[in-house]
Amino acid sequence: MPRMNVKHIHKVKKTLSGGKIVYYHYAWRGGPQFYRSDDGFTESGPEYWACYNNILKDLIPAQGYFRQILIAFLKSPEFAKLASRSQKDMKRSISHPTQGIDHRFGEAPIKAFEDPRIRQIAYAWRDEKAKTSLRGADMIITHLGTILSWATDRNLLKCNNLLNMKKLYKSNRSEIYWSEAEILQFQNVSPKYVSNILTVAVETGLRPGDLALLNKSHIQSATSGYRIVMRTTKRGRVVSIPVTNELYKVIQLMPKDQFQVLVSKTGLPFQDSSSLGKLVTRYRRVAGIRDELRLQDCRGTAATKLFKANLSVREIATFMGWTVKNAADMIEIYCSMHPEDNSDVLIRLKSH
């Protein structure tokens, strides 16, 4: 494979709106981006050079091969507008050196994807991956389908033979919540910086990616108290969440020079939102709390707390990305599981 001298790598420093500094690396000045400092791996490590080498495939004649479509997709505005986490997942699915889409299909003729038999081949590939991870197998085949849909829309392919492929992994976590007793049990054994992660999650309902970005600029004065106003990373929606008493305690105890609401043991911002979930899982085990609980299971708990704080079901549904019925059902399930604390909530919910 042709290689470009590393001195041509162009590095750009950028300060994001929240104050976070990131570095973007381009294969050459004006060339394609292949790395950003918050991608989750270190500069000059194996993954870094894998991404660099993958970009260099642009220099390989790809005309007529599926790699041509992969390259075009990664350069497209449709890919550029994806959330950073979605871009990262998509890049990993495409570029993994031994398990990625490019490794498996990059050198296949484009016309192979217009042959209905490609569906059988794709299912066999997915089923092989499912032996180690159902979710991982579903994710990579979904990403492949997304690329094919994009290529079909651009008339790079005549048809998408992978439409509506069945998923293997099914998860129903609608009845999995952190109880007040479990939250207290967790807080009793975890250090303050970890305890804060769970507290902020159950008081706001924000996803881990948004929790990691939450900072002082998002906290605004309101008619009564304060609100968190921010644009979510997954759907790009602006949310307005009241600051509850427990959340206010966390904010009040922040050092004056601390910008991010949640910081690591060293007082620095978390570089990867997955670190939050890993810390919560680690101390959940220390606390001896049931294994099924995850950080993301705080959202149902948060919905009930926000309903108690006089948000309407419609408001909760809007910023959590649920339907109104789903939001009402989630709150009702939680309250029914913990009737000793929430009988008044059930009465109010029925009046909506």
N, C-alpha and C positions, 0 to 999 in steps of 0.2 A: 504494500500500500504506500503511495507517495506520502511523504511527511513534510510538514512545513517547519522551518526552524522556529524553536520556541520563542526566540526574540520577537517574533511577529505577533505573539499573543498580546492583545490590547486590553488593558484593565481600566475600568471606570469605577470611580467611587460615587455613590449616590446616597443622599439622606432622604429617607421616606417621610411621609407626612407626619407619622407618629414620632419622629426623631431617631428612628433606627437607621444605622448606617449599614449599607450592603455594598459589596463589590461585584461588578459584572465583568466576566471575562469573555472576550470575543476571539475567534480563531485568528483574526487579523483586523486591523482598523477598517471599519465598515463591513466586516464579515459577520457571520452568524454567531450568536451567543451560545456558549456551551456550558457555562458555569455561573452560578451566583453563590455568594458566601453563605447564604442560609439554606443551601440545598440539602444539608445534612451530612455532608462528607467534607474532608479537609482538602485544601489546595495541595496539589502535587502528589496526592495519594493515588492508589490504583483506580478508584472510581473516577477521579478527576481526569486521568489520562484516557480512561475508557470513553468518557464523554467527548474528550478532545479528538480522539481517533475516530469516533463515530461521525463527528462533524466533517472530518477530512474525507469521509466517503463521498462528499459532494464532488471531490476531485476525481472520483472514479467514474468512468462512463457507465451511467445507470439507465440509459435510454432503453425503454421497453421492458425493464425489470421492475418488480414491485418496490424495490428500494427507491426508485424515482418518485413514487407516490408518497412514501414515508418522508422523504426529504422535503417534498412540496408541502405536505401537511404541517411539518414542524415549522415551516416558514410562513404559514398562512395566518391571516388575522383571526381566524376562528380559533386557532391554537393559542395565539397571543392573548386573547381576551379571557381565557380560562383562568380560574383562581390558581395561585402559585402552587398550592398543594396538588391540584388536579394536573397541572403541567408536570410537576415532579413525578407523580404516579405514571402519567402517560409516557414520559421520557424513559422511565425505568422499564415499563412494559416493552417499549420499542427497542431499547439499547442494551438490555442485559446481554453480556457477552456469550452466554451459553443457553439461556432460556428465553431470550427476547424474540419479539416479532421479526425483527430484522435478521436475526440469526436463523430463524426457521424459514422465513418466506422472502427475505430480501432479494435473493437471486432467482426467484421464481418469475417466469414471464408474466406480465400483467394479464395477458389473455387467460392464464390459468384461473384467475379469479372470476372470469366470465363463464367458466365451465361449471355447471351445477354440482359436479363431483367434488368441488372444493369444500362444500359443506361437510361432506363425510370426512374429508381430511382434517378439517378444522375441529370437528367433534372428537376425532381420535386424538388430536394434539391436546385438546382441553382435558379429555378423560385421563390422559397420561399425567398431566399436571395435577389433576384432582387427587391423585394418590398421596400427595403431600399436603395439599391445601385446597379445599373446596372454594373458599373465598378468593384465593389467588388465581385459581383457574377461571372463575367467573370474571374476575377483573380484567385479565389479559384478553379474554375473548370478547368482552364488552368493548375494550379499547380498539381491538382489531375491527369490530363491527362499526364503531364510530368513524374510523379512518375510511372504511369502505363506503359508508354513507356520504362522507365528505367528498370522496373521489367520484362517486356516482353523480352527486349534485353538480360537480365541476365538469362532468362529462369526460373524466379521465377513465372511467369504467362505464360500461353499458348497463350494468345492473349490480345489485348487492345481493349476493347469494347467501349472506350470513344474517339476513334479517330475522328477528324474533327467535334467536337461538335460546333454548331453555336454560335457566340457571339451576345450579345444583345446590347452592347454599341458601337456606331460608332461616331467617331469624325473627322471632317475635319476642321482643323485650318489653312489650307494653305493660307487663305486670311486674317488672323488675325495678325496684326503687330502693333508695337509701332511706331507711327509717330514721327518725330523730335519735333513737337509741344507738344506731350504728354510726351515725355522724358523730355523736358524742364519744363513742368508743374509739373511733378513728382519731379524733382530735386529742384524746388523752395520751396516745402513744406516738403521735407523729410530731416532728419538729414544727415550729411555727410556720416556716416558709412552705412546708408541705400541707399543713393544716389549712393555710390560707387558700390553697388551690381548691380544696373541696368546698370551703365556705363560699368562695366567690362563685363556684359552679352552681351550688344549690340555691344561691340567692339571685342569680341572674338567668340561668338556663343557657348560657352561651356555650358554644362548642369549643373543644380544646384549642382549635386554631385561633378563635377570637379571644379566648382567655389569655393566650400568650401575647396577643397584641394590645390588650386593654391597658390604657395608660391615663395619666392625669388629664390629658386634653379631651378625653371622652366624658369626663365628669363635669356636668354643667348644673348651675343653679336652676331651680324650678320654683313654681308658685309655692309649693310645699316641699321643702327639703332639696334633694338633688336627684338628678337622673343621669343615666349612662346613655349617651347618644353616639352611635358608631355605625359604620357600614359593615355588614357581615361579609366574611370572605367567601362563603359557599355560594350564596345567591345574590350578593351585592345589594342587599336591602338595608335601608337605614332603620335601626331599631331604637326605641326610647324606653329604657327600663328604669323604674324607680329604684333608688338606692334604699334598701331596707336597713333596719337598725343594725343587724349583724354585719352587713356589708359596710356600713358606715364606720363600724368599729375597726375593720381592717384598714380602711382608707385613712382614718384618723391616726393610726399607729405607723403609717408610712413615714420614713425619714424624709425631710424636706428636699433632699437632693435625689430622691428616688422617683424616677419618671414612670416606669412600668409598675402596675399594681402587683403583679406576681413576678417574683425574682427567684433565682436559684440560691443555693446555700452561700455562695460567694457574694450575693447581692447584685449579680449581673442578670440581664434579661435572659430568658430561655432561648436558645438558638433554634430549637425544634419543638413544635407543639406536642410531639409524641412523648417528649420527656415528662410532661405533666401527667399523662396517663400512666406511664411507667412508675413514677413516684407514688401515685395513688395506689396502684396495684401492690407495690412493694410494702407499703405501710398498712394496707388492708390486710395483707397476710400476717404482718407482725401483730396486728390487733386481733387476729383470729376471726375475722368477719367472713361471711360466706363467699365462696370463690366466684360466684356468678356476677358479682357486682363490678361495674366498670365506671370510669369517670363520666362517660357519656350518659350513664343511667341517672345522672343528677337532673336531667331535663324535666322528667315527670315530677320530681320532687319540687323543682323550681316553679313549674307551672302552678302547683297548688299554693306555694308561698306567695307568688305574684297575684293569684286570685284573692288570697287573703288580704293582700295589700291594695285591693280594690281596682285592679285591672280587670277589664271585661274579658270574657272568653274570646271575643273577636280580636282584641288587642294581643292577647297571648298567642293566639293562632297565627297572627300576622308575623310577629317577629320570630316565632319558632319554626315557621314554615310548615305549619299543620293546617288542616281544614278546621273549621269551627267545631264540627262534630267530633273530630279526632281529639281536639284540645279538651272538649267537655268530657269525652270518654276517659281520657288520661287522668284528668282531675278526679273524676268519679271513682275510677279504679283505685287511685292512691288513697282517697279519703275512705273508701269502703274497707281497705286493708288496715287503716289506722283510724277507726271510728272514735277512739277515745280522745283524739286530738282535733277531729275535723267534723264533728256532727253539725256545727254551725255552717261549715262550708257546703256540705251536702244540701242543707236547707236553702242556702242562697243560690246554689247551682240549679236547683229545680225551679227556681223562680225566673231563670233566664229564658 
